[in-house]
Amino acid sequence: MPIVPKTELAFVKQMPIHVTDVAHDVGYPIPQTLVALAPSALKIDVLVPSDQSKFVHTDSVADIYLADDNVAKGKVA
């Protein structure tokens, strides 16, 4: 199991986020910027039973019920 020193970890306070660039391969000296991050849109993958797929259409509005009882709006893609 790999061990990462505490000084090599970063806390990302806003999600979702994705990696846009990795500066080097494993085994080389680390440049000043090793990894670049950028905010991204949240994507949720949902499996719809085949007998209910006729009710789901691209670009339809979707309600996403969150664990804290809030409801977020989404769009079917």
Beta strands, then each sheet from edge to edge (+ up, - down):
strand 1: 17-22
strand 2: 35-39
strand 3: 61-65
strand 4: 71-75
sheet 1: 1+ 2-
sheet 2: 3+ 4-
end
